[in-house]
Amino acid sequence: PKVTIGVPTYNRALYLSNAIKQILNQDYRDFELIICDDASTDVTQEVVSSFHDERLLYKRNHTNLRMPGNLNQILSQARGEYIIILHDHDSFHPTLLSRMVRVLDADHSVGLVSSGIGSTDHLGDNYREIIERLPEKMKGINLVRLMLEKPDFACPIHACGMVRRSVYNAVGYLFDERFGFVSDVDMWFRIGLQFDIGYIPEPLIICRDREPGHEFGTLNWQLVRWIIEIHRTNL
């Protein structure tokens, strides 16, 4: 397959079915979809089994690896030239894949392409759009500087970027397990230090807030510490 789509999931059977449907209905068809179940205790396996599509692969971890261990399981199994991680509780525009593939196909200096997003609360309400004021192509080092300069530690691109396999290889391939749930921020730093970044200023992904009770659903000092350590490491 040209593209590997990885969906890490854990106890989100309630939302997973919708995510799978929207991925399988993408207008771009040349992909494999890896659902990596991090030892869920709900009916995740039954949800995945209800889909019959040869592009869909279900993998279940024997133990709960958490993030980024589950992400690295996906990367270890991915076969595509391009790799994108999508979240089990989000929604996706039907042209998401085709638009991102088009960017990477057109310019081989671009190592990562991201897009604007829509955002809702955990119930899917209170929609708003988040479109960053970024050029459609930028030097990666400029993204790195931007992330280092932001006073609130915010990363202007979200976790669901499409990356060339060769780029992952060049920067060490796996997500750094020191940085837990925000290891994607460190990965974007590593990619930005070597490659150009593409940006599509349209909300191709709708990100749902984490449900009440999620360990990272509110301000968490562990997250702040991880972000500070990511900045220090890449500075």
One Martini backbone bead per residue (centre of mass of N, CA, C, O) as a GRO file, in nm:
protein
  235
    1PRO     BB    1   0.098   0.034   0.017
    2LYS     BB    2   0.118   0.375   0.021
    3VAL     BB    3  -0.059   0.374   0.293
    4THR     BB    4  -0.049   0.417   0.646
    5ILE     BB    5  -0.299   0.357   0.891
    6GLY     BB    6  -0.305   0.451   1.233
    7VAL     BB    7  -0.500   0.313   1.520
    8PRO     BB    8  -0.503   0.390   1.834
    9THR     BB    9  -0.653   0.189   2.103
   10TYR     BB   10  -0.868   0.247   2.414
   11ASN     BB   11  -1.172   0.211   2.522
   12ARG     BB   12  -1.341   0.322   2.224
   13ALA     BB   13  -1.597   0.179   2.095
   14LEU     BB   14  -1.803   0.414   2.069
   15TYR     BB   15  -1.610   0.562   1.829
   16LEU     BB   16  -1.459   0.365   1.631
   17SER     BB   17  -1.665   0.306   1.407
   18ASN     BB   18  -1.664   0.590   1.281
   19ALA     BB   19  -1.365   0.602   1.209
   20ILE     BB   20  -1.359   0.359   1.019
   21LYS     BB   21  -1.569   0.450   0.815
   22GLN     BB   22  -1.417   0.715   0.727
   23ILE     BB   23  -1.165   0.572   0.625
   24LEU     BB   24  -1.296   0.367   0.418
   25ASN     BB   25  -1.436   0.641   0.267
   26GLN     BB   26  -1.208   0.733   0.122
   27ASP     BB   27  -1.099   0.853  -0.190
   28TYR     BB   28  -0.851   0.712  -0.100
   29ARG     BB   29  -0.741   0.355  -0.145
   30ASP     BB   30  -0.416   0.317  -0.098
   31PHE     BB   31  -0.444   0.125   0.192
   32GLU     BB   32  -0.371   0.065   0.530
   33LEU     BB   33  -0.541  -0.053   0.837
   34ILE     BB   34  -0.427  -0.009   1.172
   35ILE     BB   35  -0.551  -0.165   1.457
   36CYS     BB   36  -0.430  -0.080   1.788
   37ASP     BB   37  -0.486  -0.270   2.068
   38ASP     BB   38  -0.440  -0.180   2.420
   39ALA     BB   39  -0.596  -0.393   2.590
   40SER     BB   40  -0.892  -0.395   2.593
   41THR     BB   41  -1.215  -0.420   2.798
   42ASP     BB   42  -1.402  -0.401   2.572
   43VAL     BB   43  -1.564  -0.413   2.233
   44THR     BB   44  -1.344  -0.365   2.016
   45GLN     BB   45  -1.316  -0.634   1.861
   46GLU     BB   46  -1.612  -0.644   1.764
   47VAL     BB   47  -1.609  -0.387   1.601
   48VAL     BB   48  -1.389  -0.470   1.399
   49SER     BB   49  -1.531  -0.745   1.306
   50SER     BB   50  -1.772  -0.589   1.149
   51PHE     BB   51  -1.550  -0.554   0.939
   52HIS     BB   52  -1.507  -0.604   0.568
   53ASP     BB   53  -1.168  -0.544   0.493
   54GLU     BB   54  -0.857  -0.600   0.350
   55ARG     BB   55  -0.721  -0.328   0.475
   56LEU     BB   56  -0.783  -0.447   0.757
   57LEU     BB   57  -0.596  -0.446   1.068
   58TYR     BB   58  -0.568  -0.645   1.368
   59LYS     BB   59  -0.416  -0.544   1.679
   60ARG     BB   60  -0.314  -0.701   1.995
   61ASN     BB   61  -0.211  -0.639   2.296
   62HIS     BB   62  -0.118  -0.810   2.581
   63THR     BB   63  -0.046  -0.528   2.689
   64ASN     BB   64  -0.037  -0.213   2.829
   65LEU     BB   65   0.161   0.044   2.668
   66ARG     BB   66   0.078   0.295   2.580
   67MET     BB   67   0.212   0.602   2.544
   68PRO     BB   68   0.409   0.524   2.260
   69GLY     BB   69   0.398   0.213   2.234
   70ASN     BB   70   0.155   0.187   2.034
   71LEU     BB   71   0.278   0.351   1.806
   72ASN     BB   72   0.529   0.162   1.765
   73GLN     BB   73   0.366  -0.079   1.673
   74ILE     BB   74   0.274   0.048   1.411
   75LEU     BB   75   0.553   0.113   1.287
   76SER     BB   76   0.650  -0.194   1.287
   77GLN     BB   77   0.398  -0.268   1.066
   78ALA     BB   78   0.445  -0.076   0.852
   79ARG     BB   79   0.433  -0.047   0.468
   80GLY     BB   80   0.424   0.235   0.388
   81GLU     BB   81   0.542   0.529   0.249
   82TYR     BB   82   0.308   0.646   0.413
   83ILE     BB   83   0.230   0.791   0.745
   84ILE     BB   84  -0.069   0.781   0.960
   85ILE     BB   85  -0.215   0.912   1.255
   86LEU     BB   86  -0.524   0.822   1.402
   87HIS     BB   87  -0.807   0.882   1.593
   88ASP     BB   88  -1.072   0.704   1.757
   89HIS     BB   89  -1.253   1.002   1.815
   90ASP     BB   90  -1.249   1.107   1.529
   91SER     BB   91  -1.290   1.305   1.229
   92PHE     BB   92  -1.306   1.271   0.854
   93HIS     BB   93  -1.237   1.384   0.567
   94PRO     BB   94  -1.265   1.231   0.253
   95THR     BB   95  -0.981   1.404   0.155
   96LEU     BB   96  -0.741   1.370   0.343
   97LEU     BB   97  -0.546   1.175   0.197
   98SER     BB   98  -0.531   1.303  -0.089
   99ARG     BB   99  -0.417   1.578   0.003
  100MET     BB  100  -0.156   1.472   0.139
  101VAL     BB  101  -0.039   1.306  -0.093
  102ARG     BB  102  -0.013   1.541  -0.291
  103VAL     BB  103   0.205   1.693  -0.136
  104LEU     BB  104   0.425   1.466  -0.129
  105ASP     BB  105   0.436   1.411  -0.437
  106ALA     BB  106   0.516   1.716  -0.525
  107ASP     BB  107   0.734   1.729  -0.262
  108HIS     BB  108   1.036   1.588  -0.143
  109SER     BB  109   1.106   1.802   0.093
  110VAL     BB  110   0.856   1.699   0.229
  111GLY     BB  111   0.802   1.519   0.542
  112LEU     BB  112   0.543   1.688   0.648
  113VAL     BB  113   0.179   1.681   0.681
  114SER     BB  114  -0.074   1.912   0.766
  115SER     BB  115  -0.373   2.044   0.930
  116GLY     BB  116  -0.644   2.165   0.996
  117ILE     BB  117  -0.906   2.205   1.248
  118GLY     BB  118  -1.155   2.071   1.430
  119SER     BB  119  -1.357   2.135   1.734
  120THR     BB  120  -1.477   1.950   2.021
  121ASP     BB  121  -1.637   1.818   2.244
  122HIS     BB  122  -1.703   1.504   2.382
  123LEU     BB  123  -2.006   1.526   2.233
  124GLY     BB  124  -1.973   1.708   1.955
  125ASP     BB  125  -1.974   2.001   2.046
  126ASN     BB  126  -1.871   2.314   1.995
  127TYR     BB  127  -1.773   2.416   1.723
  128ARG     BB  128  -1.436   2.474   1.591
  129GLU     BB  129  -1.176   2.647   1.427
  130ILE     BB  130  -0.819   2.559   1.350
  131ILE     BB  131  -0.615   2.799   1.188
  132GLU     BB  132  -0.309   2.842   1.101
  133ARG     BB  133  -0.042   3.082   1.038
  134LEU     BB  134   0.068   2.905   0.776
  135PRO     BB  135   0.242   2.792   0.541
  136GLU     BB  136   0.230   2.546   0.293
  137LYS     BB  137   0.548   2.602   0.312
  138MET     BB  138   0.820   2.513   0.539
  139LYS     BB  139   1.075   2.541   0.723
  140GLY     BB  140   1.148   2.343   0.981
  141ILE     BB  141   1.313   2.547   1.154
  142ASN     BB  142   1.071   2.743   1.186
  143LEU     BB  143   0.899   2.555   1.355
  144VAL     BB  144   1.095   2.519   1.585
  145ARG     BB  145   1.107   2.816   1.667
  146LEU     BB  146   0.806   2.849   1.720
  147MET     BB  147   0.788   2.640   1.952
  148LEU     BB  148   1.008   2.776   2.138
  149GLU     BB  149   0.853   3.069   2.155
  150LYS     BB  150   0.612   2.967   2.289
  151PRO     BB  151   0.474   3.040   2.603
  152ASP     BB  152   0.258   2.774   2.601
  153PHE     BB  153   0.388   2.522   2.431
  154ALA     BB  154   0.257   2.522   2.166
  155CYS     BB  155   0.154   2.325   1.894
  156PRO     BB  156   0.066   2.407   1.558
  157ILE     BB  157   0.059   2.096   1.521
  158HIS     BB  158  -0.081   1.800   1.499
  159ALA     BB  159  -0.074   1.447   1.536
  160CYS     BB  160  -0.206   1.406   1.222
  161GLY     BB  161   0.043   1.341   1.040
  162MET     BB  162   0.212   1.300   0.733
  163VAL     BB  163   0.477   1.056   0.678
  164ARG     BB  164   0.762   0.955   0.572
  165ARG     BB  165   0.939   0.678   0.609
  166SER     BB  166   1.223   0.805   0.551
  167VAL     BB  167   1.196   1.011   0.782
  168TYR     BB  168   1.175   0.827   1.018
  169ASN     BB  169   1.450   0.696   0.963
  170ALA     BB  170   1.623   0.965   0.989
  171VAL     BB  171   1.504   1.021   1.311
  172GLY     BB  172   1.460   0.701   1.440
  173TYR     BB  173   1.132   0.632   1.393
  174LEU     BB  174   1.068   0.636   1.691
  175PHE     BB  175   0.911   0.710   1.965
  176ASP     BB  176   0.973   0.871   2.264
  177GLU     BB  177   0.916   0.730   2.583
  178ARG     BB  178   0.979   0.981   2.769
  179PHE     BB  179   0.703   1.154   2.640
  180GLY     BB  180   0.459   1.004   2.603
  181PHE     BB  181   0.167   1.164   2.504
  182VAL     BB  182   0.389   1.394   2.361
  183SER     BB  183   0.586   1.257   2.142
  184ASP     BB  184   0.501   1.410   1.883
  185VAL     BB  185   0.645   1.676   1.940
  186ASP     BB  186   0.928   1.559   1.921
  187MET     BB  187   0.899   1.455   1.631
  188TRP     BB  188   0.856   1.737   1.499
  189PHE     BB  189   1.126   1.840   1.575
  190ARG     BB  190   1.304   1.627   1.430
  191ILE     BB  191   1.189   1.685   1.149
  192GLY     BB  192   1.238   2.001   1.137
  193LEU     BB  193   1.560   1.977   1.143
  194GLN     BB  194   1.548   1.832   0.823
  195PHE     BB  195   1.252   1.926   0.717
  196ASP     BB  196   0.990   2.006   0.552
  197ILE     BB  197   0.662   2.170   0.580
  198GLY     BB  198   0.323   2.095   0.549
  199TYR     BB  199   0.010   2.292   0.486
  200ILE     BB  200  -0.349   2.270   0.540
  201PRO     BB  201  -0.595   2.538   0.560
  202GLU     BB  202  -0.796   2.293   0.666
  203PRO     BB  203  -1.060   2.101   0.824
  204LEU     BB  204  -0.988   1.755   0.799
  205ILE     BB  205  -1.017   1.745   1.117
  206ILE     BB  206  -1.208   1.624   1.400
  207CYS     BB  207  -1.158   1.703   1.733
  208ARG     BB  208  -1.211   1.533   2.024
  209ASP     BB  209  -1.245   1.555   2.330
  210ARG     BB  210  -1.177   1.433   2.615
  211GLU     BB  211  -1.303   1.249   2.838
  212PRO     BB  212  -1.412   1.218   3.133
  213GLY     BB  213  -1.127   1.098   3.323
  214HIS     BB  214  -0.901   1.149   3.163
  215GLU     BB  215  -0.563   1.181   3.231
  216PHE     BB  216  -0.553   1.425   2.982
  217GLY     BB  217  -0.818   1.629   3.013
  218THR     BB  218  -0.634   1.812   3.187
  219LEU     BB  219  -0.435   1.971   3.366
  220ASN     BB  220  -0.090   1.843   3.366
  221TRP     BB  221   0.223   1.829   3.502
  222GLN     BB  222   0.340   1.604   3.328
  223LEU     BB  223   0.303   1.747   3.060
  224VAL     BB  224   0.476   1.993   3.121
  225ARG     BB  225   0.736   1.837   3.167
  226TRP     BB  226   0.760   1.706   2.892
  227ILE     BB  227   0.772   1.968   2.726
  228ILE     BB  228   1.025   2.081   2.858
  229GLU     BB  229   1.206   1.838   2.777
  230ILE     BB  230   1.170   1.871   2.475
  231HIS     BB  231   1.288   2.151   2.452
  232ARG     BB  232   1.563   2.090   2.579
  233THR     BB  233   1.650   1.868   2.378
  234ASN     BB  234   1.609   2.065   2.106
  235LEU     BB  235   1.776   2.334   2.177
   0.00000   0.00000   0.00000
